[in-house]
Amino acid sequence: MAVNLFFERSGEVRTGWRLLAGAVLMVFCVSVALFVWLALPGRNLHGQALAALSGVLLASWIMTRFVNRKPLAAIGLGFGPGVWKDLGTGAIVGVLAMGFVTLALAVTGGVTFVTKQLSVPDGTWIAGSAAVYTALAAMAEEVTFRGYLFQTLTQAITLLPSSLIMSGIFLLAHSWNPSSGMLAFINLGLAGLLFSAAYAKTKRLWLPVGIHWGWNYAQGTLFGFPTSGIVVQDRALLTAAVHEPHWWTGGAFGPEGGLAATVIVMATLWYVLVAGRFKPPASVVTLDSLEDLVTFSKN
């Protein structure tokens, strides 16, 4: 019997082709969205993050709707019960995790802080503006790295291998950031595993988006650290002076490049894996669920 190179016996497009098409489409849609953003007057980082998010959402919708015959919610973006709980809990986990890293650095003399002389309106604007930007950026990254491509790969090779592969791609995407090193690579890979575990426990993207946002917001805005080697002081409420040893503090890369973050990220990963409070809602729609397929295909 001849083997069809493009379709499974069930009539579905083979996984390899879905992954290739999804990746190419995602690169294309994000590139077009960023090109449009570059052409606009008065562009800023908020617009850049929104453009990237729009591109990955459009590519994901095309793949889910026309290839998988599913709603976009199937990649973990459903707005059913528990959305705000997942987002809020994730944000608290992310902020607390970075808080513990900061505490560890502070008590060991690895960081000192300089307060900024900000008025209440200026501080409020910085806090709010940075919250929006980091939320858009976190969601764009999670849809990219834990959305359609990750979930399709998981269908083919199971959760752990796909988590390792996508975590590797996640850290490679940050590999050209300034001042990166071996510990930074390890920590970014561990963060990828953490976000993958958060998706796997809930079958939705809201928990990993919340953790990702809380970590980055606390790191860059609340405490004023460099975020993956990037310093943007106009979005920070404090200025953090990071000291040696850099293997502990992360140096110019920020806490994500040091051993203190390694310990806390591993502890957070363990917590997400064992905590019974994280679970998918009833009747959650995923890329591999079958109960909604016939209904959706008729719409």
Stockholm file with secondary structure:
# STOCKHOLM 1.0

chainA/1-299         MAVNLFFERSGEVRTGWRLLAGAVLMVFCVSVALFVWLALPGRNLHGQALAALSGVLLASWIMTRFVNRKPLAAIGLGFGPGVWKDLGTGAIVGVLAMGFVTLALAVTGGVTFVTKQLSVPDGTWIAGSAAVYTALAAMAEEVTFRGYLFQTLTQAITLLPSSLIMSGIFLLAHSWNPSSGMLAFINLGLAGLLFSAAYAKTKRLWLPVGIHWGWNYAQGTLFGFPTSGIVVQDRALLTAAVHEPHWWTGGAFGPEGGLAATVIVMATLWYVLVAGRFKPPASVVTLDSLEDLVTFSKN
#=GR chainA/1-299 SS CCCCSSBCTTSCBCHHHHHHHHHHHHHHHHHHHHHHHHHSTTCCHHHHHHHHHHHHHHHHHHHHHHTSCCCGGGGTTCCCTTHHHHHHHHHHHHHHHHHHHHHHHHHTTSEEEEECCCCHHHHHHHHHHHHHHHHHHHHHHHHHHHSHHHHHHHHHHCHHHHHHHHHHHHHHHTTTSTTCCHHHHHHHHHHHHHHHHHHHHHTSSHHHHHHHHHHHHIIIIISCCCBTTBCCGGGCSEEEEECSCHHHHCGGGCGGGSHHHHHHHHHHHHHHHHCTTCCCCTTCCCTTCCTTHHHHHTC
#=GC SS_cons         CCCCSSBCTTSCBCHHHHHHHHHHHHHHHHHHHHHHHHHSTTCCHHHHHHHHHHHHHHHHHHHHHHTSCCCGGGGTTCCCTTHHHHHHHHHHHHHHHHHHHHHHHHHTTSEEEEECCCCHHHHHHHHHHHHHHHHHHHHHHHHHHHSHHHHHHHHHHCHHHHHHHHHHHHHHHTTTSTTCCHHHHHHHHHHHHHHHHHHHHHTSSHHHHHHHHHHHHIIIIISCCCBTTBCCGGGCSEEEEECSCHHHHCGGGCGGGSHHHHHHHHHHHHHHHHCTTCCCCTTCCCTTCCTTHHHHHTC
//
